[in-house]
Amino acid sequence: MSHCRAVCPRRGIFPLVLACLLLFSALPRLSEAQAPDHLLISEVVYDPPGAEPDGEWVELFNPTAAAVSLAGWLLKDGNAQDALPDHTIPPGGYVVVATSAAAFRAAYPTYSGALLDLGSPIGNGLSNSGDALMLVDAAGVTVDALSYGTNTSVFMPPCPDVAEGHSLARVPPTRDTDTAADWIDQPVPDPGTAGSAPPATPTETVTPTATLTATPSATPSVTPTAVSVGAIVINEIMQNPQAVADTAGEWLELYNAGATAIDLNGWELRDAGADHHTIDNGGPLWLAPGGYMVLGRNADPAANGGVTLAYRYSGFTLGNAADAIILLDPAGREVDRVAYDGGPTFPNPNGASMQLVHPSLDNSIGANWRVAITPWPGSAGDSGSPGAANHTAQIEGYVYEDSNANRVRDAGEAGIADVLLTLTGGRTTRTLASGWYAFSDLAPGSYVVTESQPAGYVSTTEDERSVTVALGQVSTGHNFGEQPLQLSPTPTSTSAPGVTPTATPSATATAPPVTGPWPRVLLSEVLYDPWQVGADADWEFVELYNADAVAVELSGWQIADAVRASTLPAYRLLPGHYLVVAAYRNEFLADNPGFAGELVSLEGPIGNGLSNTGDVVRLLAPDGQALDEMSYGDNASAFQPPCAGVSAGQSLARVPSDRDTDTAADWMAQAPPNPGAPGHAPTPTPTHTATPTDTPPATATPTPTGMTPAATPTPTATPTVTGTPPAATPTATPAPTATPFVVLLPLIRLNEVLPRPDAIDWDGNGTANAYDEWIELYSLEAEPIDLAGWQLDDIANGGTAPYTLPTGAVIPARGYLVIYRSTSGVALNQDADTARLIAPGGHEVDTFSYVQPRRDVSYSRTVDGVGAWTDGYPPSPGRPNLPGPATATPTAGPTPTEAPTATPFPDGVVLNEVLAHPFAGDWDASGVADYMDEWIELYNMSDAAAQLGGWQVMDDARTYTIPRGVVIWPHAYLLLFRAETRLALGDYRDRISLLRPDGVIVDEMAYDTAPGYDRSLCRASDGVGEWSKNCLVTPGRANQLRPPREPVGAARTAGGRATAAAQTIAAARRLPIDTRVTLVGAVTLPPGVRERTIYIQDESGGIRVYLRAGDYPRLALGDRLRITGWTREFYGEAELSVPDASYITQLDGGAPLLPEVVPTGLLGEAQEGRLISVSGRVVRFERRTVVLDDGSGPATIYFAAELAWPRPYVRLGETWSATGLGGRYVAKEAGGGYQLLPRFPWDMSNAPLVLPVTGGGTPRG
């Protein structure tokens, strides 16, 4: 009777019985139709009121008609898994899986149902801020899953983050739509029984006199629930179909924004006039929470345009231009209303529906509606999404004729039809006749829209647009400007004898192959001696600058050194733009993090690899003509004297970029290099040029400059490939046709936005209020930039007035600038808005839009300046954006209104964990594991957020002051990395102190011996207890001491994880991940070849071994070892993960194992981890791979980057043999499959097809 108690009003015996009979007549049919055929997770407590994780538990429910055994089943969170104890759940039964049975029974003393005790945390311990939970059956199939809070790995959007002590409950327990709509916040957990929806206040209705009759009343006499305004949303409207007549094709869609199902029987539709219809379904008409329902005039899909209706109405007609839809509940209360106006503010489509961008938006505002552009499945031709979610996000814009070359789509400028646009991931669309395009049905995230150049046009804007869209956002204005190519006569040569004039090439609509004169593209920067030690050609780059007035297609162009030429990838270089040509893309980006300019890579050396002592660099046109060249060091083939050599890590740059006197005077040293941007001179002396515009002063702050439509700069001689350059005699050049003015703007980006301050005094003025909103900018430039004249604004053509940054608003090189609302006056809406960065002249540089922000939570880029946007990082105004620890959201207290902060210095912030000696761990996620990975962790023991601006952390040698705006949440952590603090902690001894702004020492710790590489010192418990060296490393998470050392081979059963005694390697490879196992095998790869990795092999197979901490003992090939570790996978390859060297025992020595000879086409899983050999002819090779084939199929030989020797030089068709370990690496660099991993240079031999029995060969360096 739980359903009756939940929803039936207590208004007399007969109405109660009648209502319950009506309700139960529908419920069994719904339950039977939707009953899942597998076990379900039905309730979760992840944030218990007591100790964590002991108080966490998960409830499972069996909705099937058969008993289900849990033998072999697993329960997983986002990081680890647990084997469930054997138990059989009867049909309709529940079982609770608890971290600690004792803690569970203490919290629920009256519970008498089935209870399983894991004895250890569920997975890795369920995170309070967000996590995933998965139930996996004995066959390894995930039968049920959910995610909540900040975790979107299962549901998007995820289940809500519930308060401490609450549970997430599936209501009803048989509901399984695989969405967050299945789950509700249950304030009082109810283990072992069905969850219940929050009780609704019964609606007072007039109960009619009971009359026994066989015919039910047409209008229900019982209102089961009271529905609040906004619970049901009018979400989509088809008022003017085109594929069928209005009388058949009109429909509207409703959405249930509440947490419980709602019966729409008895509800009423009205318009602004006399039309109305009362829904009479002959029984309940349930709209599920998070569900969509379509109501229309004709129920036959063959006649109504292909729509499947849930209900057909009559007497209600939608006006094509303007009308209103009013929805009333059975009590006559207005629940929702949409009054569309036929065009002034609402869309006015024909043959398409109007769609609310997102159900959370106000549907009374026309700007929140969009025209559907995609027909639904089964549509007769009209567009819409009846019965399904509308566009999650959309990007749209125009391709247009930019007649005045101002890079802005002005009124009257015509669109260009049938232009191809490509979106990140490969989706394409073409512009309509108006030039408009759109990409719809997008997930929230960052995208790049690329325009394909229309024939007969030259671009006035960039050909790519980077766009970030939030959930439900329609991002407009991503336009591409074009100008028709103009026919102009070829200039007459007036140059001096022996000088090739610089001339603007003829431009034709069909753009035939150019034979000369060629566009003026210059070498503008050369990095020939990177800072890397040894063979450094992989990190070299050359930069090109288009000094001409037209875009240049670089297909067929080459860059050459003194030995060899390298062909450039096809690329279209716009006027005034820079293009970096890198030897290898990954190496360049690793050296230039945050680079956002134009880049192509050769994936091979530049020429023969630029010499560090002297070389020549030439830019060659497709016909072989040298268009530009420079030489340096001891090479005088281009310049006499040549450019002076520079130190390692410095580059040579042309300053200014269009200066071309064909002498070394054009070039200057750059420290550091500045790829993708103009070079900078070492002194402020301006360089004289013939350009009539002012040359920007050579200061640390570059000023945006551009090409002018006036005279071409002074003509210069085209270089000739001789030892002595010809003398250049400048002559007048006819003024070219006016060309677009291209503004070269500094790379400044929106980086972090906090639109909804609440309890935190972010600007540090002593008051927490609405003026604590802030916007952070980030500079990708290598020098400080003065942002005077730039503007910040909210949504275009609305909101507050733009804020113009004043003179002196300088943003540091690759640094941050935080602007608070108290300074700017830019007020961001707390429901939805857009932040915009605008350069001088009105050019919109960057935008970010959001909906439904959380209190005191910012939106930030995942990588400073270039990453996608997230609200999952902790706020970090003026500091790097970094993923934070999984912590609880601070308890919401009363919102302060113009009230001072309670205390000047918060209590409870202490030093908590320190890692002073990093080695192999990339702890700061910078991409490099080095000494900068040191860190200090602070912990906030209090129940209030703490503002730490002005606090200091100091060691024996240095002091770091925490910037303003840094907040540590209650019972949460703050990590301070050396890259930020510049505190160089002693590897073996140091003293660390935490000081308040008034100089009072709040906490202090010292150590005189270190725990070892990648090991931390920590308090025994967060915030309290003695410091220990016996810690698990837990940055941003609760401190844990290491368990007592187990003897090798001992079994472990705590936590339900599988444990295995010593067994064969082949058997271990088949065990589940995270199974403890002991193996015995002989060494086939000794330490020192691959980082922290060896391989061992027994008679059954081989396996990779990874040592997480410490050093291997001294080992040789053939040594027999006994190793205890845990099964893992490394990019698809089986691995044994070993905590430290104490888990390794040397048994005895032995002879090195001989390789197994394998046909190339049979390299696969059977050889993974084994020592093998293959032979065959070279059929393909790349930078790190050689592919051999003996006729049975190809085998990939992969040369890891960490090897101390290079891949040997091979030629196609040669016969080679290779010995090494069978490996697997599911990543594109290694071919995505099985491969052979050589160990030593002599593992590769240019030998006959028959492999020698030893697998050896002549050593090759």
Phi, psi and omega in degrees: 000012183297328180294318180295318180297330184282323193235345186269130180287151180265084184230049177106155186294309187294313177301324180296313180296315181299316182295318181292323177297317178298318183292314182291336177296334179266323188299315181300322181295320178296315182298315182294324183288331187252002186299123178291163181252027182208166177297151180232145164285124188244342178199144183221130169247107182252348180229072184291160181288338182261214184294143176244145004269010187303327184275001182281145177205160180228136178254135176248147182229138178255100181274000186274176181266006182231151175291146182233127177271140179268009180300124179084000180279155180235150171240125188234146165252198184287354186232332185210179183218160179227139172281128181283141173299151180294128180197145178250125179264122180289164176305132181073010184264164179238155169215140177259129175256112186249146171300315180223117179297323181296315179295322180296314182292330176293326180279331183230073187295339182267359182292132181232010182276187180290137184220128177249132183256112177286323182079006179203168182302150174288116187061237177260015189091123186289128182288141180285336184266338180169137180196173175241152179224130184227140176250121187242129182279180186295340178272001180087011181267130175285112185266339178203152181200158172207161170221153186218168176064237183271359184267121181246020185289340179247308181246143173223102006283159180281173172298152182293155175276114186269164183285163177303133179090345177275168173236163165263127183232139175278122183226120352288167187293344179266355182286129183210079178264002182059037174223166178295345180294344178288344193243146177230162173279116181254107184300325180245106180304150187223069186294141175086001178221170179293139173291159180230144179291155178304134182296139179260149177288121181299144178273130176289115178233158178279119181272121180290161177296135182293126177232119179284114179213151182282342182260117180293151178296142181295327180255122181303142182262358182237130174259108187294321186223154172270125185255130180277158176299132181093353179292322175249128187243130169287114196247336182204143185223124171252092184263346185214072179293157179243329183290332179224171179292155179302325183296338180253329193257000178286142175200164175220157183238137176249150179231137178266106181272001181270185183258358181229156176293147182232132177273116183270001177296130183093353177284165186231138171257134176224160169243191183285348180253233186260351182292136173199156178209130175263126183291123179230096185265000185071016183161181183300146174235088189278133171247113186291154176299133183074009183261165180242146179220134182252129176240137183207182186272338182223127186271357183267110180302333179290337183251338187261009179099008176097026182258135173264114183268150168269338181201139175256128178253171177216163177071018184220115185240139179265126175292141183290327184260295183229140178189179177227147172240121181240130182246124182239143176279174185301338178275001179088006179279137177284119181264325179204154179209134172232122177245098182271152194242005175077020172139319183304315179235322177275157171296161177225069187280162173227115183085015177209155179274163165267130182240133170290128186304319177206140184299342180282348182274159180288113184278002174274354181259122184299329181293345179272005180247149177225159177277130175295141182238356183240125176296146178277161177302126181090359181294146176279003178139338179282160183255148179160186178216058183298130178080008181218167180296145176285184180310128173287326175196158182213142174242131181215162179180195183228151162254124192220161175277110182275080191296328181257008175056032179265006175067014180234138178281103182270162178301134177092349179282128189286149174277161178246120185277157169062034176269135182278128174242140181236137180254154174314131181098350174104355177295143181230158171206168177235152180289149174280183182301330180281354185089359184278144174221164176204143167246118184244180180055047182261144170285151176302142179154192182253139184223162172236125175259126182243128178269132172274129187301119176290143182297139176084012181231158170237137186285142170255351177234169176298152180273002178229145175232125173268125186228134173246127181239143176265174179302124177079001184279139169253110184262116187250172171083018180269080191260154178235122181265143180222151171234140177299141175296136180259139174278129179221148181292151176290128182298147178276135181290127176233021185278166179290160179303138178083001182244126176277122185289152171272122186222151175283124184291158176293135178249127178236161183295332182263357177046066179292165179304132183275131177251357177130156352294152185270155176301158185273087176251132187240148163293130184236343176200142181224123171251105185254344182227077179300166184287345182297144182276145175087217181289106188248013183297335182295338185256004182285153173211158173232137180251139177248150177230130178272100181270007181267178182262004180232155173292150185236127173273119187268009179300126179090353178283160182221153168245131184232151166252201184288347186246315193215155177251144177243130182278134181282146170296154177300131181200145179253111184260117184284161178301137177074005182261157177251144176229123176270127175254105184261151174297309179225132185298310185297319180294320179298313182293328177294325179280339185231065182299139181086359179301129182233018180273196182270132189217135166231159179228149179273338188053043178182173183293156173280113188063236176261013189091120187291132182288141179282342182264338179164139181194174175241144176239125183235144172255118186250134174286166180304335179271007178091355181290134177280110182273333177202152177203159175209154176222157187214168176064234182266012180254118182247025184287340177252317182237144173224101006282159177282172174297140178293143177295154180241167181286160177303136181091349177260159178239170170251132182229146175282123183227118351289174191294335182258006178286131184210081178263005181057037175223166178295345180294344177287345193245142180222153178290143178238122178226104001275174175301158184226063185294143177082009183210165181298146173290159180240140181277152182283347181231159181280010180290121181289146178268128181284129173225169180274002180291128185291346178273159181293133174284132181298139179296144182277083179238178181290348181246098180292141178261137178303127179233170180204171175283143180254156178279014180269208189294150174292145177304162184313127181295150182226167181285140172286131184296145173248152185276073179222169181287331182243121181289147178289156176286133181264125176252107181296139175224163182291144178240136179302143179296128181284167174299143181304135181236163184300145175276117184256117180270123178266099186270145173299153182275085177248135185225148165298135186235330180201141183222129173241103186266350187225073177291155182218277187261359185254134175274081188294323183272002172067025181264007179093356181227130175262112181206190185296340181280004175275003171304148178209155176233131179250135174254153177227139179255127174271002183278157181271002179224159176298147181234130175276118184265019177304129180094344174288160183227149167248141181209164172262213188303141183296144175058035178185180177071210183275169180288149178298152176254125179263124181290138185277171173299137181095358176279084186259131175259130184294164175300127183044047182230192192236153171220119182256129181238118182270153178300328179299339176263315189273331186077359179283114184259115179271134179294151182269359176252315179195142179190180179228134171259136183229143174247125188236127179278163176305138184096358176089008181284121179283112186273319184205148177221155172214131180241152183214162172223144175050062178289157178265158182294133176055029177239131183261162166259131182220156174286144180289335172229129186309123173085338187225343188283171173290165183266146178213155170250019181263356177267149176292147179303141184212060182299125178079010182224166181299144173281120182222146176295135183263175177289157176284104183229161180287146173293137182300145179297130183283123174253188178300135179290121181291139178240105179051036181249142180292156176301142190299312183227146181293325182230118181291153177261160170094003179266125186222163166291139188229324181202145184222131171241111188255349187224070179290156178219288184256352183270126175274075191292328181267009176056036179275350185096354180228130175266109182206192184295341180285358180275005173300149178207158175234134180250131171257154179226139179257107182281348188275175179265010181232149175295145183241126176274117188255007178304127180094346174292161183229146171240129183225149170245198184294342189239341192209158179235137177242129178259125181289131184292160175298142177095353179281127183235139172245126186285162179299136179055039181228181191234154174227122179262132178242110182268155181300326180303334180264316187276334187062018174279118180263095184288142178293138180295332186239334179205146177185169174231132183238132181232148175244122186238143172285168179299338180271007176091356180288130178282118182272323182204156183204146174214155179218153176218148179238355169220143183264154180284348180124177180302137174051032175241149184245161165259140183211161170288150181298331176216149186308121173083341184223172175090166180287155176281143184225151172263355184262064189245146160284141182281117187225064180298127178075011179224171183299138178295144176219134174276151178293142175292158177305143182298128177271141173296147181300132179094350180291145179277153178222127182242349182301140177088356177077003180283147182293144178229142181224143175281182180303133182206182183286157179294321180300320179292321180296326181294339181268355182286157177297157175301145177073029174261130179282133185209152175245130183236152174236130181195170179262145183288126173248344172225115182280169177297155174097348179270310176244144187300118174058022188233136166230170171236144173232161184211139169241193183293337185269336184169186180229168182203149175281140178238130181239125181264115187285329183212153179080192184237149174292152169292171179291119186231152176229162177304133179095343178302135178267133184233151165247122187233133173250132179197194183239138182291136179219179169231141176238101182050044175094348181264136178297141184215146172255116182265124187244126184299312178200181188291345179292346178272004182245130178238127175277124181268301179195171177274179181183166179287146176302142179288150176270147181285154173271128180279127186231133171301144184302323184284354183253007177295116184198205187299326182297336182262356184300125179088348183271158171276121187223166174223144175226158174222150178172179179272147178287116179252346178194149172210149176227191186300318183242009183224150168230135180250123180251149179215122177262013182104345179267350182137164185280151173229131182268128174258119186249127181257105185297149182297333184278354177297144182276003181229150186276162172299136180293156178283125182232162175234148177303135178092344177292154177260126181228155169241150182222135175241143178171196182266140172287122183230174175217139181212102184277079179202151190296331183297327183258017177085356174076017182204212183281151187202165174253134184249100177297154182252315187232161179304324182283358172290343178252128182221130175279068193254172173299168184297328179278124185280132173300151187296333181279346185074009184272187179181180179292126180303139180232135181270000000 
